[in-house]
Amino acid sequence: MINSFKNQEIKIKVCGMKYAENMEAVAQLGPDYLGFIFWEPSKRVFTGDLGRLPSSIKRVGVFVDAPIDEIIQKALKFELQAVQLHGTESPKFCKDLKENHTIQQLGNLEIIKVFSIKDDFDFSVLAEYEAVCDYYLFDTKGQLPGGNGYTFSWEVLKYYPSTKPFFLSGGIGLEELDKLATFLQRPESQFCHAIDVNSRFEVEPGRKQIEKLKIFMQFLRK
């Protein structure tokens, strides 16, 4: 296991899925999460049919400041097991979503709240989200909400004040394997639940490179 501080294998999320045949090939690699973007301006916006995915893979819907009704509609239609909030959603919004009657009927729909980082970050903003989301996701601050293709300074996570598990995201590719191995041996990675990859494994927006993903996943799971 690559991370001696963790009691379980690090999870892997492949985000920005778009094409059915590519999705099937990625699913065969056995990631823990597949992410589907429901933000219209994205080049990776998902408008297709999820088809039959293995039950071992959690379906994550990615939203950017979408109204709760839209999130509920997509969660029902695509049988989502998690929603990733990638905009400026407030703690109240997360609370209202978590306590929504329809959402509760879906069972344990996980809420992942995204925070974007460049060189530093004020972790005090997390305090109000502690009780209203299941995970945090730390991504690179860029022109777009995700898929910008470069990493932020993981040194910032030395100051992570919470015990809530988080996803590490933002421009992670094969070139970061050594850096990632070092990070996953450090104390600040102890609450890193999953690694989230997207643009650095694409031949075009939404279409993933299977061989590269295979190498990456084998590295994390060796």
Sequence and secondary structure as in RCSB ss.txt:
>XXXX:A:sequence
MINSFKNQEIKIKVCGMKYAENMEAVAQLGPDYLGFIFWEPSKRVFTGDLGRLPSSIKRVGVFVDAPIDEIIQKA
LKFELQAVQLHGTESPKFCKDLKENHTIQQLGNLEIIKVFSIKDDFDFSVLAEYEAVCDYYLFDTKGQLPGGNGY
TFSWEVLKYYPSTKPFFLSGGIGLEELDKLATFLQRPESQFCHAIDVNSRFEVEPGRKQIEKLKIFMQFLRK
>XXXX:A:secstr
   TT SS  EEEE     HHHHHHHHTT  SEEEEE  TTSTTB  S      TTSEEEEEESS  HHHHHHHH
HHHT SEEEE S   HHHHHHHHH HHHHHT S EEEEEEEESS   GGGGGGGTTT SEEEEEE  SSSS    
   GGGGGG    S EEE SS  GGGHHHHHHHTTSGGGTTEEEEEE GGGEEETTEE HHHHHHHHHHHH 
